Amino acid sequence: MQKYISEFIGTFVLLVSIVGSGIAGQQYTNDQMVILFSHAVVIGFTLIFIIRIFANFSGAHFNPIVSILFFLQKELSSKDLFLYILIQIVAAILGTFFANYIFGLNVIEISSNMRSGTNIYISEIFAAIGLLLVILLSRTDGKNIVAFNVGIYITAAIIFTSSASFANPAVTIARVFTESFAGINPSTVIFFISCQVIGMFAAYLLYNQFFKSK
């Protein structure tokens, strides 16, 4: 059970940090750049510590496309793949509800924040490719380097990509339920998730074709 509980706690905490930092930023300032920067840093720091804490128990995926990637790499069973994805989605939604609650908002909200456009979808493919290659190419250096590199990459990518680098289907689904800076309107969720899956397959092919040790 350790690996399943680890995936639940890690994903839950990740969403509290994503949604909570978005809500807090809006409450303290109207400066969009300050909100974006603080949001990115909080998420990056959170990823570093949850990956370092839980990597030895579950692999610290917290993301369906990471789990699918490792399934394709034959490093995760089909049973664990199914349970990981289910746990990640449920934990992400509950983490969003909790973040809404602790900031005094309605527990369940539906976002009106539109994130759409071909350029944004291409950006999300790029963000997903980058995240997965960072994970795959960092693994030989150990879990602490993976955690550090993922945290730094996501912090930067949130700012330098127009999609704000969701790069995670569970996170994308959960962010429907917050009417805050972190939210995403339900109408574009399927496009974001499709782009993330495309990015996953692209990263899988790139890694196995050019970087995997023979």
C-alpha positions as a Markdown table, in Angstrom:
| # | Residue | x | y | z |
|---|---|---|---|---|
| 1 | Met | 0.0 | 0.0 | 0.0 |
| 2 | Gln | 2.9 | 2.4 | 0.5 |
| 3 | Lys | 3.2 | 3.2 | -3.2 |
| 4 | Tyr | -0.5 | 3.9 | -3.6 |
| 5 | Ile | -0.6 | 6.1 | -0.4 |
| 6 | Ser | 2.5 | 7.9 | -1.6 |
| 7 | Glu | 1.0 | 8.7 | -5.0 |
| 8 | Phe | -2.2 | 10.0 | -3.2 |
| 9 | Ile | -0.4 | 12.2 | -0.7 |
| 10 | Gly | 2.1 | 13.5 | -3.3 |
| 11 | Thr | -0.5 | 14.4 | -5.9 |
| 12 | Phe | -2.8 | 15.9 | -3.2 |
| 13 | Val | -0.1 | 18.2 | -1.9 |
| 14 | Leu | 0.9 | 19.1 | -5.4 |
| 15 | Leu | -2.6 | 20.4 | -6.2 |
| 16 | Val | -2.8 | 22.2 | -2.9 |
| 17 | Ser | 0.4 | 24.1 | -3.9 |
| 18 | Ile | -0.8 | 24.8 | -7.5 |
| 19 | Val | -4.3 | 26.0 | -6.6 |
| 20 | Gly | -3.4 | 27.5 | -3.2 |
| 21 | Ser | -0.6 | 29.6 | -4.7 |
| 22 | Gly | -2.9 | 30.8 | -7.4 |
| 23 | Ile | -5.5 | 31.9 | -5.0 |
| 24 | Ala | -3.0 | 33.4 | -2.6 |
| 25 | Gly | -1.4 | 35.4 | -5.4 |
| 26 | Gln | -4.7 | 36.9 | -6.4 |
| 27 | Gln | -5.5 | 37.8 | -2.8 |
| 28 | Tyr | -2.3 | 39.7 | -2.2 |
| 29 | Thr | -1.6 | 41.5 | -5.4 |
| 30 | Asn | -3.1 | 42.5 | -8.8 |
| 31 | Asp | 0.3 | 42.3 | -10.5 |
| 32 | Gln | 0.0 | 39.3 | -12.9 |
| 33 | Met | 3.8 | 38.8 | -13.2 |
| 34 | Val | 4.2 | 38.6 | -9.4 |
| 35 | Ile | 1.4 | 36.1 | -9.2 |
| 36 | Leu | 2.9 | 34.0 | -12.1 |
| 37 | Phe | 6.4 | 34.1 | -10.6 |
| 38 | Ser | 5.3 | 33.2 | -7.1 |
| 39 | His | 3.0 | 30.5 | -8.4 |
| 40 | Ala | 5.8 | 29.0 | -10.4 |
| 41 | Val | 8.3 | 29.0 | -7.6 |
| 42 | Val | 5.9 | 27.4 | -5.1 |
| 43 | Ile | 5.1 | 24.6 | -7.5 |
| 44 | Gly | 8.7 | 24.0 | -8.3 |
| 45 | Phe | 9.7 | 23.8 | -4.6 |
| 46 | Thr | 6.8 | 21.5 | -3.9 |
| 47 | Leu | 7.8 | 19.1 | -6.7 |
| 48 | Ile | 11.3 | 19.0 | -5.3 |
| 49 | Phe | 10.3 | 17.9 | -1.9 |
| 50 | Ile | 7.5 | 15.5 | -2.8 |
| 51 | Ile | 9.6 | 13.7 | -5.3 |
| 52 | Arg | 12.5 | 13.4 | -2.9 |
| 53 | Ile | 10.2 | 12.2 | -0.1 |
| 54 | Phe | 8.2 | 9.6 | -2.2 |
| 55 | Ala | 10.6 | 8.5 | -4.9 |
| 56 | Asn | 11.6 | 5.4 | -3.0 |
| 57 | Phe | 8.0 | 4.3 | -2.3 |
| 58 | Ser | 6.1 | 4.9 | -5.6 |
| 59 | Gly | 8.6 | 6.4 | -8.0 |
| 60 | Ala | 6.9 | 9.7 | -7.3 |
| 61 | His | 5.0 | 9.9 | -10.6 |
| 62 | Phe | 2.0 | 12.2 | -9.5 |
| 63 | Asn | 1.1 | 12.4 | -13.2 |
| 64 | Pro | -0.7 | 10.0 | -15.5 |
| 65 | Ile | 1.6 | 10.6 | -18.5 |
| 66 | Val | 4.6 | 9.8 | -16.3 |
| 67 | Ser | 3.0 | 6.6 | -15.3 |
| 68 | Ile | 2.1 | 5.7 | -18.9 |
| 69 | Leu | 5.6 | 6.4 | -20.0 |
| 70 | Phe | 7.1 | 4.1 | -17.4 |
| 71 | Phe | 4.5 | 1.4 | -18.4 |
| 72 | Leu | 5.7 | 1.8 | -22.0 |
| 73 | Gln | 9.3 | 1.4 | -20.7 |
| 74 | Lys | 8.2 | -1.8 | -19.0 |
| 75 | Glu | 8.9 | -0.4 | -15.6 |
| 76 | Leu | 5.3 | -0.3 | -14.3 |
| 77 | Ser | 2.7 | -3.1 | -14.3 |
| 78 | Ser | -0.7 | -2.7 | -16.0 |
| 79 | Lys | -2.3 | -3.0 | -12.5 |
| 80 | Asp | -0.2 | -0.3 | -11.0 |
| 81 | Leu | -0.7 | 1.9 | -14.1 |
| 82 | Phe | -4.5 | 1.7 | -13.7 |
| 83 | Leu | -4.4 | 2.3 | -9.9 |
| 84 | Tyr | -1.8 | 5.1 | -10.2 |
| 85 | Ile | -3.9 | 7.0 | -12.7 |
| 86 | Leu | -7.1 | 6.6 | -10.7 |
| 87 | Ile | -5.4 | 7.7 | -7.5 |
| 88 | Gln | -3.7 | 10.6 | -9.2 |
| 89 | Ile | -7.0 | 12.0 | -10.6 |
| 90 | Val | -8.9 | 11.5 | -7.3 |
| 91 | Ala | -6.1 | 13.0 | -5.2 |
| 92 | Ala | -5.7 | 15.9 | -7.6 |
| 93 | Ile | -9.5 | 16.8 | -7.4 |
| 94 | Leu | -9.6 | 16.4 | -3.6 |
| 95 | Gly | -6.4 | 18.6 | -3.4 |
| 96 | Thr | -8.2 | 21.3 | -5.4 |
| 97 | Phe | -11.3 | 21.1 | -3.2 |
| 98 | Phe | -9.1 | 21.4 | -0.1 |
| 99 | Ala | -7.2 | 24.4 | -1.4 |
| 100 | Asn | -10.5 | 26.2 | -2.2 |
| 101 | Tyr | -11.7 | 25.4 | 1.3 |
| 102 | Ile | -8.7 | 26.6 | 3.3 |
| 103 | Phe | -8.8 | 29.9 | 1.4 |
| 104 | Gly | -12.5 | 30.4 | 2.3 |
| 105 | Leu | -13.9 | 29.8 | -1.2 |
| 106 | Asn | -16.6 | 27.5 | -2.4 |
| 107 | Val | -15.2 | 24.0 | -2.1 |
| 108 | Ile | -16.4 | 23.2 | -5.7 |
| 109 | Glu | -16.1 | 25.9 | -8.3 |
| 110 | Ile | -16.0 | 25.7 | -12.1 |
| 111 | Ser | -13.3 | 27.7 | -13.8 |
| 112 | Ser | -14.1 | 30.4 | -16.4 |
| 113 | Asn | -10.4 | 30.8 | -17.2 |
| 114 | Met | -10.1 | 30.1 | -21.0 |
| 115 | Arg | -6.8 | 28.7 | -22.2 |
| 116 | Ser | -7.2 | 28.0 | -25.9 |
| 117 | Gly | -5.5 | 28.5 | -29.3 |
| 118 | Thr | -3.2 | 26.6 | -31.5 |
| 119 | Asn | -0.2 | 28.3 | -30.1 |
| 120 | Ile | -1.2 | 27.3 | -26.5 |
| 121 | Tyr | -1.8 | 23.7 | -27.5 |
| 122 | Ile | 1.6 | 23.5 | -29.3 |
| 123 | Ser | 3.1 | 25.0 | -26.2 |
| 124 | Glu | 1.6 | 22.3 | -24.0 |
| 125 | Ile | 3.0 | 19.6 | -26.3 |
| 126 | Phe | 6.4 | 21.2 | -25.9 |
| 127 | Ala | 6.0 | 21.4 | -22.1 |
| 128 | Ala | 5.1 | 17.8 | -21.8 |
| 129 | Ile | 8.0 | 16.6 | -24.0 |
| 130 | Gly | 10.4 | 18.7 | -21.9 |
| 131 | Leu | 9.1 | 17.4 | -18.5 |
| 132 | Leu | 9.4 | 13.8 | -19.6 |
| 133 | Leu | 12.8 | 14.1 | -21.1 |
| 134 | Val | 14.0 | 15.8 | -18.0 |
| 135 | Ile | 12.8 | 12.9 | -16.0 |
| 136 | Leu | 14.2 | 10.2 | -18.3 |
| 137 | Leu | 17.6 | 11.9 | -18.8 |
| 138 | Ser | 18.1 | 12.7 | -15.1 |
| 139 | Arg | 17.5 | 9.3 | -13.7 |
| 140 | Thr | 21.0 | 8.0 | -13.9 |
| 141 | Asp | 22.1 | 10.7 | -11.5 |
| 142 | Gly | 19.6 | 9.6 | -8.7 |
| 143 | Lys | 16.3 | 10.7 | -7.3 |
| 144 | Asn | 17.6 | 13.9 | -5.7 |
| 145 | Ile | 18.8 | 15.2 | -9.1 |
| 146 | Val | 15.5 | 14.1 | -10.7 |
| 147 | Ala | 13.6 | 16.0 | -8.1 |
| 148 | Phe | 15.8 | 19.1 | -8.4 |
| 149 | Asn | 15.7 | 19.1 | -12.2 |
| 150 | Val | 11.9 | 18.6 | -12.4 |
| 151 | Gly | 11.3 | 21.4 | -9.9 |
| 152 | Ile | 13.6 | 23.8 | -11.8 |
| 153 | Tyr | 12.2 | 22.8 | -15.2 |
| 154 | Ile | 8.5 | 23.3 | -14.1 |
| 155 | Thr | 9.3 | 26.6 | -12.4 |
| 156 | Ala | 10.9 | 27.9 | -15.6 |
| 157 | Ala | 8.3 | 26.3 | -18.0 |
| 158 | Ile | 5.3 | 27.8 | -16.2 |
| 159 | Ile | 6.8 | 31.2 | -17.1 |
| 160 | Phe | 8.3 | 30.5 | -20.5 |
| 161 | Thr | 5.4 | 28.5 | -22.1 |
| 162 | Ser | 2.1 | 30.2 | -23.1 |
| 163 | Ser | 0.2 | 27.2 | -21.8 |
| 164 | Ala | 1.7 | 27.6 | -18.3 |
| 165 | Ser | 3.0 | 24.1 | -18.6 |
| 166 | Phe | 0.3 | 22.0 | -17.0 |
| 167 | Ala | 1.9 | 18.8 | -18.5 |
| 168 | Asn | -0.2 | 16.6 | -16.3 |
| 169 | Pro | -3.7 | 15.2 | -17.1 |
| 170 | Ala | -4.7 | 14.8 | -13.5 |
| 171 | Val | -3.7 | 18.3 | -12.7 |
| 172 | Thr | -5.6 | 19.5 | -15.8 |
| 173 | Ile | -8.8 | 17.8 | -14.7 |
| 174 | Ala | -8.5 | 19.1 | -11.2 |
| 175 | Arg | -7.9 | 22.7 | -12.2 |
| 176 | Val | -11.4 | 22.8 | -13.7 |
| 177 | Phe | -12.7 | 23.0 | -10.1 |
| 178 | Thr | -11.1 | 26.3 | -9.1 |
| 179 | Glu | -12.2 | 29.8 | -10.2 |
| 180 | Ser | -8.8 | 31.3 | -9.7 |
| 181 | Phe | -5.6 | 32.1 | -11.5 |
| 182 | Ala | -4.8 | 28.4 | -11.6 |
| 183 | Gly | -8.0 | 27.3 | -13.2 |
| 184 | Ile | -8.9 | 26.0 | -16.7 |
| 185 | Asn | -12.3 | 26.1 | -18.3 |
| 186 | Pro | -13.7 | 22.6 | -18.9 |
| 187 | Ser | -14.2 | 23.3 | -22.6 |
| 188 | Thr | -10.4 | 23.1 | -23.3 |
| 189 | Val | -9.5 | 20.2 | -21.0 |
| 190 | Ile | -9.7 | 17.6 | -23.7 |
| 191 | Phe | -7.3 | 19.6 | -25.9 |
| 192 | Phe | -4.8 | 20.0 | -23.1 |
| 193 | Ile | -4.9 | 16.3 | -22.2 |
| 194 | Ser | -4.6 | 15.3 | -25.9 |
| 195 | Cys | -1.5 | 17.6 | -26.3 |
| 196 | Gln | 0.0 | 16.1 | -23.1 |
| 197 | Val | -0.4 | 12.6 | -24.5 |
| 198 | Ile | 1.1 | 13.6 | -27.8 |
| 199 | Gly | 4.0 | 15.1 | -25.9 |
| 200 | Met | 4.4 | 11.8 | -24.0 |
| 201 | Phe | 4.7 | 9.7 | -27.1 |
| 202 | Ala | 7.1 | 12.2 | -28.7 |
| 203 | Ala | 9.3 | 12.1 | -25.6 |
| 204 | Tyr | 9.1 | 8.3 | -25.5 |
| 205 | Leu | 10.2 | 8.0 | -29.2 |
| 206 | Leu | 13.0 | 10.6 | -28.8 |
| 207 | Tyr | 14.4 | 9.0 | -25.7 |
| 208 | Asn | 14.4 | 5.4 | -27.1 |
| 209 | Gln | 15.6 | 6.4 | -30.5 |
| 210 | Phe | 18.5 | 8.8 | -29.5 |
| 211 | Phe | 19.3 | 8.7 | -25.7 |
| 212 | Lys | 18.5 | 5.2 | -24.2 |
| 213 | Ser | 21.6 | 3.1 | -23.6 |
| 214 | Lys | 21.7 | 0.1 | -26.0 |
